[in-house]
Amino acid sequence: MPHARRNGFTLIELLVVIAIIAIMVGLILPGIGKARETGRTVICTSNIKQIMLAFTGYATDYRSMPGTYWQGPINLDWSGRNNQRYMSNPAAYTHPIQASVLYDYISQADQVMGCPTAKRQANTFFDYTAIIRFGGAKIGLEWRVTYPKNPINPALGLATFPGIPFIIEEHHEFYNRGNDDGSFANLDQFATRHGSREFGSDAGGRGGGCNIGYMDASASIFKAPIGPQDRVQEPGDLTANHLRIIKARGTSFPVGSSSAAEYGWINRAR
């Protein structure tokens, strides 16, 4: 008699199919994760562009940029965090930016203060900071800003930013986690989370970069020189103290530290 027709699959066939599906998922998921991170990076760049447009909008109306707490009148802290109106009654604000002179120039102000990759996990208020000595700057400055290609060996030469950097996506450990003052100064470092192997606020390492907003309202990814370890402060790390503004005839000045008396200094750097 003829054999009965067999229906279904054998256990081995099912295991092979499951194995193939697992391999395909393993191949697809990293690509999906990378695509999502690319999207978050684009949003982060867009946020910084909006912030810089707010700066330039304010400067168009009032002829100078606001600064940070340590570099200008107390109520011209760009982030609002150290403005007197915020410090006197923080409960009246859902976010410090509401106490900033930039608030009227930024749509969805709270949302644009954070990078969607970092999610403000290191700093409750914002992932971005302003270079401390640039408060009071006028639009159209022609200065250049340089940094050493190798902080350990400055003799290897200097590199020049494509514009005057103003807003920096700061490294979560150095020192945005412990200081929420909205300023990029001294030993503060550039974030390395974009383009690195791992994603998230604490991700980073060689090959990773940050977003920078320039005084011409542009923004782009910048990959700073760093040492071998991203979570350890090392001599090879680029810090705010390494940045120098270059005037005509090559005269240069550091921009990593400042005082309240220097509001507008950058316009006549000397």
C-alpha positions as CSV (number, residue, x, y, z in Angstrom):
1,M,0.0,0.0,0.0
2,P,1.2,3.5,-0.7
3,H,2.7,5.5,2.2
4,A,0.6,8.3,3.8
5,R,1.6,11.8,2.7
6,R,3.6,13.5,5.5
7,N,2.4,16.9,6.7
8,G,4.4,19.6,8.7
9,F,8.1,19.9,9.4
10,T,10.6,17.7,11.3
11,L,12.3,19.1,14.4
12,I,15.6,19.5,12.5
13,E,13.8,21.6,9.8
14,L,12.2,23.8,12.4
15,L,15.6,24.3,14.2
16,V,17.2,25.3,10.9
17,V,14.5,27.8,10.2
18,I,14.8,29.3,13.7
19,A,18.6,29.5,13.3
20,I,18.3,31.3,10.0
21,I,15.8,33.8,11.5
22,A,18.1,34.4,14.5
23,I,21.0,35.1,12.1
24,M,18.9,37.5,10.1
25,V,17.7,39.4,13.2
26,G,21.3,39.6,14.4
27,L,22.3,41.2,11.1
28,I,19.4,43.6,10.9
29,L,19.2,44.9,14.5
30,P,22.6,46.7,14.5
31,G,21.7,48.4,11.3
32,I,18.4,49.6,12.8
33,G,20.2,50.8,15.9
34,K,22.7,52.7,13.9
35,A,20.0,54.3,11.7
36,R,18.1,55.4,14.9
37,E,21.3,56.9,16.3
38,T,22.0,58.7,13.1
39,G,18.5,60.2,13.4
40,R,19.2,61.3,17.0
41,T,22.5,62.9,15.9
42,V,20.6,64.9,13.2
43,I,18.1,66.1,15.8
44,C,21.0,67.0,18.1
45,T,22.6,69.1,15.4
46,S,19.2,70.7,14.7
47,N,18.8,71.6,18.4
48,I,22.1,73.4,18.4
49,K,21.3,75.3,15.2
50,Q,18.1,76.5,16.9
51,I,20.0,77.7,19.9
52,M,22.5,79.5,17.7
53,L,19.7,81.1,15.7
54,A,18.3,82.3,19.1
55,F,21.7,83.8,19.9
56,T,22.0,85.6,16.6
57,G,18.4,86.8,16.8
58,Y,19.0,88.3,20.2
59,A,22.3,89.8,19.0
60,T,20.5,91.4,16.0
61,D,18.1,93.1,18.4
62,Y,20.6,94.0,21.2
63,R,23.9,94.1,19.3
64,S,25.7,91.5,21.4
65,M,25.4,87.8,22.5
66,P,24.4,86.9,26.0
67,G,27.1,84.9,27.9
68,T,27.5,82.7,30.9
69,Y,27.3,83.3,34.6
70,W,31.0,84.1,34.9
71,Q,31.1,86.4,31.9
72,G,28.7,89.2,32.0
73,P,25.7,90.8,33.9
74,I,24.1,88.2,36.1
75,N,20.8,88.1,34.2
76,L,22.5,87.5,30.8
77,D,23.4,83.9,31.5
78,W,22.3,82.3,28.3
79,S,21.0,79.1,30.0
80,G,19.1,80.9,32.7
81,R,20.5,78.6,35.3
82,N,22.4,81.3,37.2
83,N,20.3,84.3,36.4
84,Q,19.1,86.1,39.5
85,R,15.4,85.8,38.4
86,Y,15.8,82.0,38.4
87,M,17.9,81.7,41.5
88,S,15.5,83.8,43.5
89,N,12.5,81.5,42.8
90,P,13.4,78.3,40.8
91,A,10.0,76.8,41.6
92,A,8.4,79.3,39.3
93,Y,10.1,77.8,36.3
94,T,9.8,74.3,34.8
95,H,13.2,74.9,33.2
96,P,16.0,77.5,33.8
97,I,15.9,78.5,30.1
98,Q,12.6,80.2,30.9
99,A,14.6,82.8,32.9
100,S,16.9,83.4,30.0
101,V,16.8,86.4,27.6
102,L,16.9,83.7,24.8
103,Y,13.6,82.2,25.8
104,D,11.5,84.4,23.5
105,Y,13.8,83.3,20.6
106,I,13.5,79.5,20.9
107,S,10.5,77.4,20.1
108,Q,10.1,74.3,22.3
109,A,12.9,75.7,24.5
110,D,13.0,72.8,27.0
111,Q,13.2,70.1,24.3
112,V,16.0,71.7,22.3
113,M,18.3,72.0,25.4
114,G,19.0,68.3,25.4
115,C,20.6,65.9,22.9
116,P,18.2,62.9,22.2
117,T,21.2,60.6,22.5
118,A,22.3,61.9,26.0
119,K,18.8,62.5,27.2
120,R,20.2,64.9,29.8
121,Q,21.1,62.0,32.0
122,A,24.4,63.6,33.1
123,N,22.8,67.1,33.6
124,T,19.1,67.5,34.4
125,F,18.9,70.8,32.5
126,F,21.0,70.7,29.3
127,D,23.7,68.8,27.4
128,Y,25.0,72.0,25.8
129,T,27.3,74.7,27.2
130,A,28.7,78.1,26.0
131,I,32.4,78.9,25.7
132,I,32.9,81.1,28.8
133,R,34.8,84.0,27.3
134,F,32.6,84.8,24.4
135,G,29.7,86.6,26.2
136,G,29.0,90.0,24.7
137,A,30.3,89.0,21.2
138,K,29.1,91.0,18.3
139,I,27.9,89.3,15.1
140,G,30.4,89.3,12.3
141,L,33.7,88.9,14.2
142,E,36.5,87.8,11.9
143,W,38.7,86.1,14.5
144,R,39.8,82.5,14.2
145,V,39.8,79.8,17.0
146,T,42.5,77.1,17.0
147,Y,43.3,74.0,19.0
148,P,46.4,71.7,19.1
149,K,46.1,68.7,16.9
150,N,47.9,66.8,19.7
151,P,47.5,68.3,23.2
152,I,50.5,66.4,24.4
153,N,52.8,67.7,21.7
154,P,51.7,71.2,20.5
155,A,54.7,71.3,18.1
156,L,52.7,69.0,15.8
157,G,50.7,72.0,14.8
158,L,47.3,73.7,15.2
159,A,44.0,73.1,13.6
160,T,41.4,75.8,13.0
161,F,37.6,75.5,13.6
162,P,35.4,76.2,10.6
163,G,34.0,79.2,12.5
164,I,34.0,80.7,15.9
165,P,32.6,78.0,18.2
166,F,30.1,79.1,20.7
167,I,27.8,76.3,21.9
168,I,29.5,72.9,22.8
169,E,28.0,69.5,23.4
170,E,29.9,68.9,26.5
171,H,31.4,65.5,27.7
172,H,29.1,64.0,30.4
173,E,32.0,63.3,32.8
174,F,34.2,66.3,32.2
175,Y,32.4,68.1,33.7
176,N,28.8,68.4,32.8
177,R,27.7,65.8,35.3
178,G,28.9,67.8,38.3
179,N,28.5,71.4,37.1
180,D,25.2,72.6,35.6
181,D,26.4,76.2,35.1
182,G,26.0,76.2,31.3
183,S,29.6,77.2,30.7
184,F,32.4,75.5,28.8
185,A,35.6,76.4,30.6
186,N,38.9,75.3,32.0
187,L,39.1,71.4,31.9
188,D,35.7,70.8,30.4
189,Q,35.9,68.4,27.4
190,F,34.0,67.8,24.2
191,A,31.5,64.9,24.1
192,T,32.5,61.8,22.1
193,R,29.1,60.1,21.9
194,H,28.2,60.5,18.2
195,G,29.7,58.0,15.8
196,S,31.1,55.8,18.6
197,R,30.5,52.1,18.9
198,E,28.1,52.5,21.8
199,F,25.0,54.7,22.1
200,G,23.7,56.7,25.0
201,S,24.7,59.4,27.4
202,D,27.7,57.5,28.8
203,A,28.9,56.2,25.4
204,G,31.9,57.5,23.6
205,G,35.5,56.9,22.8
206,R,37.9,57.2,19.9
207,G,36.2,58.1,16.7
208,G,33.2,59.7,18.4
209,G,32.3,63.3,18.3
210,C,30.1,66.1,19.5
211,N,28.0,68.8,18.0
212,I,29.3,72.4,17.9
213,G,27.3,75.5,17.2
214,Y,29.2,78.4,15.5
215,M,28.6,82.1,15.7
216,D,27.4,82.2,12.1
217,A,24.4,80.0,13.3
218,S,25.8,76.8,11.6
219,A,26.4,73.5,13.5
220,S,28.4,70.4,12.7
221,I,30.1,67.3,14.3
222,F,33.5,67.8,15.8
223,K,35.9,65.0,16.8
224,A,38.3,66.3,19.4
225,P,41.7,64.7,20.1
226,I,41.4,62.4,23.1
227,G,43.6,60.0,25.1
228,P,43.2,56.2,25.1
229,Q,40.5,56.1,27.7
230,D,37.3,58.1,27.3
231,R,36.3,58.0,31.0
232,V,39.8,59.1,32.4
233,Q,41.1,62.6,32.2
234,E,44.4,62.4,30.3
235,P,47.1,64.7,28.9
236,G,45.9,63.8,25.4
237,D,42.4,65.1,25.9
238,L,41.4,68.4,24.3
239,T,40.0,70.8,26.9
240,A,38.6,74.4,26.9
241,N,41.9,75.6,28.1
242,H,43.5,74.5,24.8
243,L,41.3,76.8,22.7
244,R,42.8,80.1,21.6
245,I,41.3,83.0,19.6
246,I,43.6,84.3,16.9
247,K,43.4,88.0,15.9
248,A,45.1,89.8,13.1
249,R,48.9,89.3,12.8
250,G,48.6,86.0,14.6
251,T,48.1,87.4,18.1
252,S,46.4,84.8,20.2
253,F,44.5,84.6,23.5
254,P,43.2,81.7,25.6
255,V,39.4,81.5,26.0
256,G,39.1,78.8,28.7
257,S,38.7,81.2,31.7
258,S,37.1,84.6,32.3
259,S,35.7,87.0,34.8
260,A,32.5,89.0,35.1
261,A,34.4,92.2,34.1
262,E,35.2,90.8,30.7
263,Y,31.7,90.9,29.1
264,G,32.4,91.9,25.5
265,W,36.1,91.3,25.7
266,I,36.1,89.1,22.6
267,N,35.2,92.2,20.4
268,R,38.5,93.9,21.3
269,A,40.6,90.9,22.5
270,R,43.8,92.1,24.0
